[in-house]
């Protein structure tokens, strides 16, 4: 049975798109309710009509951003490749300037999780596990165990590359995949 999409669902999706654009441009530090509501063309009270609280606003916005990034990665999907080939193919796109707002936001969320914020830890884990699942689907390996291990290597190598780019050492990150 198909679920009917209501005007409220459509409006909420449009709001999330505006919020995602704002957070990608300005980061989580600029994500208090008033600036978020303004970015969506709403009052902060009206924003809370569509979301239970600020935590739900942030979680839904980050899920929207993660879905955008996964869609980009999905469009780059191809036949399964060995780890080194897939890492080289993905590195160019994930280290590119147009992907940097996503990666910068990922680092900001990871830093909040590292400071003990359970919301960002949970969101980060969901996004990380989604990347692992995507990687497993893209990797050619002899067994499920080998694919799982290679997907973990892919995730950890990209985490390191993103961190290196953030601290001005992109040359080292690129050297790792050359």
N, C-alpha and C positions, 0 to 999 in steps of 0.2 A: 504494500500500500504506500503510495506517495504522500509525503507530507506537504501540505499546502504552505507556501511561504507567505507570511503576512506582511503588511506594510511595516509593522513594527520590526520584523526580522530584517527587512530590506533597509530600513532606516538605521538599525543598529549596525549592519554591515557597512553602510556608508560612513557612519560615525567612526567605526574602527579603522577604516581606510584613512580618514583624516587624522586620527590619533596616531596611527602607525607612521604616517608622513612626518608628523610633528616630532615624535620620539626619535625617529631616524635622523632628523635634522638637528635636534637639540639635545638628545640624550635623556637619560632617566633623571638627571639632576634638575632638569627643567620640566618635571612631570608632576607638579602639584595640580590640584583639581582645577583651579582657575585657568592656568595656561592651557591645560588639556581641553577644557570646555570651550575656551575661546578658539582653539585650533579647529574644533568641530562645529563652530558657529552656534554654540549653545551657552546657556548659563550653567554654573556648576550644579545647581539644583536639577536642571533638566537633564544633565549628564547622568546624575544619580537616578533618574527615572528609568534609564536604560540599563543601569548596572547597580548592583546591591551596595557597593562601597568602592573606595579607591583601590583596594586590593584587587577586586574583580576587574576594574577598569585596566589596571596595569597588566594583570594576567592575560586578559583577552587581547590587549594590544600587542603584547609580546608573542602570543600565539599567532596573531595575524601576521606579524613580522616574520616569524619563523616559517609560516606557511608560504609567504612570498619567497623567502630564500630557498625553501625546498622546491618550490615550483621552478625557480631558475635552475636549480641543480637537476631537477627532473627533466627539464628540456635539454640538458646537456648529457642525459643518459644515453648510453649506447650499449653495444655488446659487452658482456663481462670481460674485464681486463685483469692481468696480474697487478699486484699491489704497486710496483714501481711505475708502471705505465699509467694507472689510474691516478696516483698521487701527482705525477708530472702534469697530467691533463687538467686536474682540478686546481693545482697550485696557481696556475696562471689566472684562472677566473677568481679564486678566493682572495688572492693578494692584489687583484686589480683595484684601482681607485674607485670604480663604481660599486664594488662590493664592500668597500671599507666602512660605510655607515653601519652595515649589518655586523661586521666584525668588531667595530668599536663598541657597539651596543652589547654584543656578546661579552666582551671583556668587562664592561661596566656591570652587567648582571652577575658575572662570575665573581667580581670583586665584592659585590653586596652579599652573595652567597658565602664567600670566604669570611666575611665579617659576621656570619651567623644568622643572616636573614633567611628564615625557613621558606618564605614565599619564593625568593629567588633561587634557593637551592632546589626546590621542587620544579620550578619552571626550567631551570638549567638542566636538570636531569632529564625531563621530558624531551627537551630539544636535543640534548646529547644522544639520547637513546634513539630518537628519530634519525639522526645522522648515522648512527651505527647501523640501523636497519637499512637505510639507503645504501650505505657502503657495502653491506653484505650482499645486497642485490646487484651491485655493480662489479663485484670482485669475482675473478675466475680463480678457483682453488680446487684441490683434489677432494676435500671433505668439508663438512659443515664446520668442524672444529678449526680447520685451517682458515676458512672464510671468516669465522668469528674473530680469530686472532689477527688476521689481516685488517679487518674492519676496525679493531681496537688500535692497531698500529697507525692506520690512516687518520683516525680521530686524534690521537695523541700527537702525531706529527703536525697536523694542521693547527692544533692548539698552540704548539710551540712556534710555528711559523707566524701566527697572528700575534702572539706575544712579542716575538722578535721585531715584527714590523712596527708594533706600537712603541717600542723603545728605540726606534731608529736603526735597527739592524736587519732591515729587509734583505740586504745583500747576503747576509749569512743564511737567511731562510731560503733564498733562491739558490744559493750554492748547494744546499742540502738535497735539492731535487735535480740538479744538473747532471 
